[in-house]
Every structure is written in C-alpha cells, then in structure tokens.
C-alpha cells in the first residue's frame, strides 16, 4: 500500500482528501505546515507527497526546495496543490522541484491519475 504524505493546513481540505485517498487504498499521513512536512518526510519516507503551496511556518515551495536538495528525500515525487491557480504558479511549482501540479478544488479522478503516474515512475527506477 503506497504511503502518501498530505501537507495541508486547511483542516476541512485535509480531512476530506485524506479520507478519500484512504478509501482508494493509500496509507495517508498528514502534516499541517511545511516544516512539519519536511520532518515527517524524513521520518516516514513516503512514496509521494501532496504539497499545498500556501502553508504557514514554511510555504510549500520552500519546503519542496529543501526536500529536493536533501539526499534522503530528493527522489520522493511531489505534487503541488493550490487553490490560487494564478498565471505562473505551475511554472514556479515545477521550478521549485515539484514533479506535477494540481488545482483546488481537487478533482479526485484527475489527482489519482497524476499520483498513479508518478508512483509508477518511482517503482520502475
């Protein structure tokens, strides 16, 4: 069962998405800010990270940069999640090291397709 780390500060979004992902067979761990996301990534070594961009303490882009520069977490795929889908957000997310990008509100079938695609590239390494 693949382990996903969901880094999301909004409790309603976090609870709803984690429940839906668990029903699809994923083991989901959660973090409420970027710093906690980094710490849990090191401790739990998830197969994939869903990273909200607008986070307290440490935003999702900076958390991604730190994860991608650390040898222990550099290979973990990260999907950026944002409700603020402004021009340039996708490019900034990818430049920070995210492997993909998705917008809120989450369309679960679209997000699952992205998760499965990235997990299959990890397992084929």
PLY file of the C-alpha trace (Angstrom):
ply
format ascii 1.0
element vertex 125
property float x
property float y
property float z
element edge 124
property int vertex1
property int vertex2
end_header
0.00 0.00 0.00
1.72 3.22 -1.12
2.27 5.81 1.61
1.27 9.39 0.77
2.13 12.47 2.81
-0.53 15.16 2.58
0.82 18.57 3.64
-2.27 20.77 4.04
-3.08 23.45 6.62
-6.82 23.64 5.97
-8.46 21.09 8.27
-11.54 20.56 6.10
-9.45 20.01 2.94
-7.01 17.76 4.82
-9.73 15.56 6.34
-11.76 15.28 3.14
-8.82 14.45 0.88
-7.15 12.05 3.31
-10.41 10.11 3.77
-10.93 9.87 0.01
-7.34 8.70 -0.58
-7.59 6.10 2.21
-10.76 4.72 0.59
-8.73 4.31 -2.62
-6.22 2.15 -0.75
-3.47 4.60 0.17
-1.79 4.87 3.54
-2.03 8.62 4.29
-0.01 10.59 6.81
-0.64 14.31 7.27
1.29 17.46 8.11
-0.18 20.90 8.76
2.72 23.11 7.65
5.85 22.96 5.51
8.25 22.43 8.40
6.22 19.51 9.75
6.03 18.16 6.19
9.82 18.09 5.96
10.17 16.40 9.36
7.55 13.75 8.57
9.12 13.14 5.14
12.44 12.31 6.78
10.83 10.11 9.43
8.21 8.32 7.30
9.83 8.24 3.83
6.50 8.45 1.96
6.21 7.19 -1.61
4.73 10.53 -2.72
3.99 13.97 -1.23
0.94 16.14 -1.91
2.17 19.63 -1.04
-0.13 22.60 -0.55
1.67 25.74 -1.69
0.14 28.25 0.76
1.28 26.95 4.14
2.14 28.54 7.49
5.63 28.37 9.04
7.30 27.35 5.77
5.47 27.62 2.45
5.12 24.64 0.13
7.62 25.91 -2.45
10.40 26.37 0.13
9.55 23.02 1.77
9.80 21.38 -1.68
13.18 23.03 -2.36
14.51 21.70 0.94
13.16 18.20 0.34
14.60 18.06 -3.19
18.08 19.13 -2.01
18.29 16.53 0.78
19.64 13.13 -0.34
17.16 11.23 1.87
14.09 12.85 0.26
15.26 14.12 -3.15
13.73 11.20 -5.06
10.25 11.43 -3.50
7.79 12.77 -6.10
5.88 15.88 -5.06
2.59 17.14 -6.47
1.90 20.82 -5.74
-1.68 21.63 -4.74
-3.03 25.16 -4.85
-6.31 26.99 -4.73
-4.61 30.11 -6.07
-4.17 28.99 -9.66
-2.61 32.18 -10.93
-0.56 32.64 -14.06
2.92 31.31 -13.40
2.03 29.14 -10.38
2.60 25.90 -12.29
5.98 27.11 -13.54
7.04 28.30 -10.06
5.99 24.96 -8.55
7.93 22.95 -11.13
10.95 25.25 -10.79
10.92 24.64 -7.00
11.19 20.90 -7.68
7.58 19.68 -7.77
7.04 16.81 -10.18
3.46 17.80 -11.02
0.82 20.38 -10.17
-2.91 20.28 -9.49
-5.52 22.85 -8.57
-8.17 23.01 -5.87
-10.91 22.16 -5.55
-9.46 18.71 -6.05
-10.96 16.58 -8.79
-10.12 13.16 -7.35
-10.01 11.19 -10.66
-7.56 13.72 -12.14
-5.40 13.73 -8.99
-5.41 9.91 -8.79
-4.19 9.74 -12.41
-1.26 12.01 -11.52
-0.47 10.07 -8.32
-0.53 6.71 -10.12
1.66 8.02 -12.96
4.30 9.31 -10.57
4.22 6.19 -8.39
4.75 4.02 -11.47
7.85 6.03 -12.45
9.24 5.63 -8.92
8.67 1.87 -8.89
10.35 1.47 -12.26
13.61 3.10 -11.04
0 1
1 2
2 3
3 4
4 5
5 6
6 7
7 8
8 9
9 10
10 11
11 12
12 13
13 14
14 15
15 16
16 17
17 18
18 19
19 20
20 21
21 22
22 23
23 24
24 25
25 26
26 27
27 28
28 29
29 30
30 31
31 32
32 33
33 34
34 35
35 36
36 37
37 38
38 39
39 40
40 41
41 42
42 43
43 44
44 45
45 46
46 47
47 48
48 49
49 50
50 51
51 52
52 53
53 54
54 55
55 56
56 57
57 58
58 59
59 60
60 61
61 62
62 63
63 64
64 65
65 66
66 67
67 68
68 69
69 70
70 71
71 72
72 73
73 74
74 75
75 76
76 77
77 78
78 79
79 80
80 81
81 82
82 83
83 84
84 85
85 86
86 87
87 88
88 89
89 90
90 91
91 92
92 93
93 94
94 95
95 96
96 97
97 98
98 99
99 100
100 101
101 102
102 103
103 104
104 105
105 106
106 107
107 108
108 109
109 110
110 111
111 112
112 113
113 114
114 115
115 116
116 117
117 118
118 119
119 120
120 121
121 122
122 123
123 124
